[in-house]
Amino acid sequence: MTSMTKGRYRVVKDYESPYPESIFFQKGERVKVCKKFKEDPDWQNWIWCEGKNGKKAWVPEDFLDSDGKNGLFNREYDAKELSVRVGEALTVSEIVNGFGMSEKSDGTKGWVPMRNMEIEK
């Protein structure tokens, strides 16, 4: 099991991002709540949302105030995921629902599954 703490991590399994572009939502932005993610037990509490201008992304349930059909962001959120390769070093600043907000050595930031990383010792 991957440790769930912030800090320096090493990629132990390649990950190819299905969402490599930034899909940014502002605090206070309204979205339509479409469905809950149920395909993987490690990735609970994600909701597929549709925002203005056709923006669609998986969003952590805790980042929304929702009535089940509509949501209001209670913080800013960028849905960008990073593609990573075995051996890369990442700094994880936040962990949410099985994903870590990670930064590569070149400053690129995005979400990476925690199960693809292990904490550096």
C-alpha positions as CSV (number, residue, x, y, z in Angstrom):
1,M,0.0,0.0,0.0
2,T,1.3,3.4,-0.9
3,S,1.9,5.8,1.9
4,M,-0.6,8.7,2.0
5,T,1.6,11.6,3.1
6,K,2.8,14.7,1.3
7,G,6.4,14.9,0.2
8,R,8.9,13.5,-2.3
9,Y,7.9,10.4,-4.3
10,R,9.4,8.2,-7.0
11,V,7.3,6.8,-9.8
12,V,7.2,3.0,-9.7
13,K,4.7,2.4,-12.5
14,D,4.2,4.4,-15.7
15,Y,1.0,6.3,-16.0
16,E,-0.4,7.8,-19.2
17,S,-2.8,10.6,-18.5
18,P,-6.2,10.5,-20.2
19,Y,-6.7,14.2,-19.3
20,P,-3.3,15.9,-20.1
21,E,-4.9,19.4,-20.7
22,S,-5.8,21.8,-17.9
23,I,-9.6,21.9,-17.2
24,F,-9.8,24.6,-14.7
25,F,-12.8,25.5,-12.5
26,Q,-13.1,28.6,-10.4
27,K,-14.3,28.7,-6.8
28,G,-18.0,29.6,-7.0
29,E,-18.4,28.1,-10.5
30,R,-21.6,26.1,-11.1
31,V,-21.5,22.7,-12.8
32,K,-24.0,19.9,-13.7
33,V,-23.3,16.7,-11.7
34,C,-23.5,13.8,-14.1
35,K,-22.4,10.6,-12.4
36,K,-20.2,9.1,-9.7
37,F,-17.1,7.1,-10.5
38,K,-17.5,3.4,-9.5
39,E,-15.0,1.5,-11.7
40,D,-12.0,1.3,-9.2
41,P,-12.2,0.9,-5.4
42,D,-9.0,2.9,-5.0
43,W,-10.6,6.0,-6.6
44,Q,-13.7,6.7,-4.6
45,N,-15.7,10.0,-4.3
46,W,-15.1,11.3,-7.8
47,I,-18.0,12.9,-9.7
48,W,-18.1,13.6,-13.5
49,C,-19.2,17.2,-13.9
50,E,-20.0,19.4,-16.9
51,G,-19.4,23.1,-16.6
52,K,-19.7,26.2,-18.8
53,N,-18.4,26.1,-22.3
54,G,-18.6,22.3,-22.4
55,K,-15.9,21.7,-19.8
56,K,-16.1,18.2,-18.5
57,A,-14.0,16.5,-15.9
58,W,-13.8,14.2,-12.9
59,V,-14.0,16.3,-9.7
60,P,-13.4,15.3,-6.1
61,E,-16.8,15.2,-4.4
62,D,-15.4,17.2,-1.4
63,F,-14.6,20.2,-3.8
64,L,-18.3,20.7,-4.5
65,D,-21.4,21.7,-2.6
66,S,-24.0,19.6,-4.4
67,D,-27.6,18.7,-4.4
68,G,-27.0,15.6,-6.5
69,K,-27.8,17.3,-9.8
70,N,-26.0,20.6,-9.6
71,G,-22.8,21.6,-7.9
72,L,-21.0,24.7,-6.8
73,F,-17.2,24.7,-6.4
74,N,-16.0,25.5,-2.9
75,R,-12.4,25.9,-4.1
76,E,-10.4,26.2,-7.3
77,Y,-9.7,23.0,-9.1
78,D,-7.5,22.0,-12.1
79,A,-8.4,18.5,-13.4
80,K,-5.0,18.1,-15.3
81,E,-3.3,14.7,-14.9
82,L,0.3,14.1,-15.5
83,S,1.9,11.3,-17.6
84,V,4.8,9.9,-15.7
85,R,7.5,7.3,-16.2
86,V,9.2,4.9,-13.8
87,G,12.0,6.6,-11.9
88,E,10.8,10.1,-12.1
89,A,10.9,12.1,-8.9
90,L,7.7,14.1,-7.9
91,T,6.8,16.4,-5.1
92,V,3.2,15.7,-3.8
93,S,1.5,18.7,-2.2
94,E,-2.0,17.3,-1.8
95,I,-3.6,13.9,-1.7
96,V,-7.3,13.5,-2.6
97,N,-9.2,10.3,-3.3
98,G,-6.2,8.2,-4.4
99,F,-4.5,10.9,-6.5
100,G,-1.6,13.2,-5.5
101,M,-1.2,16.8,-6.8
102,S,2.3,16.3,-8.1
103,E,5.1,18.5,-9.4
104,K,7.8,17.3,-11.8
105,S,11.4,18.7,-11.6
106,D,10.5,21.1,-14.5
107,G,7.7,22.6,-12.6
108,T,4.8,20.9,-14.5
109,K,1.9,20.1,-12.1
110,G,-1.0,17.7,-12.2
111,W,-2.7,14.7,-10.6
112,V,-1.0,11.3,-10.5
113,P,-2.5,8.1,-9.0
114,M,-0.8,7.4,-5.6
115,R,-0.6,3.7,-6.4
116,N,1.9,4.6,-9.2
117,M,4.3,6.2,-6.7
118,E,6.2,5.3,-3.5
119,I,7.5,7.8,-1.0
120,E,11.2,8.4,-1.1
121,K,13.1,7.3,2.0
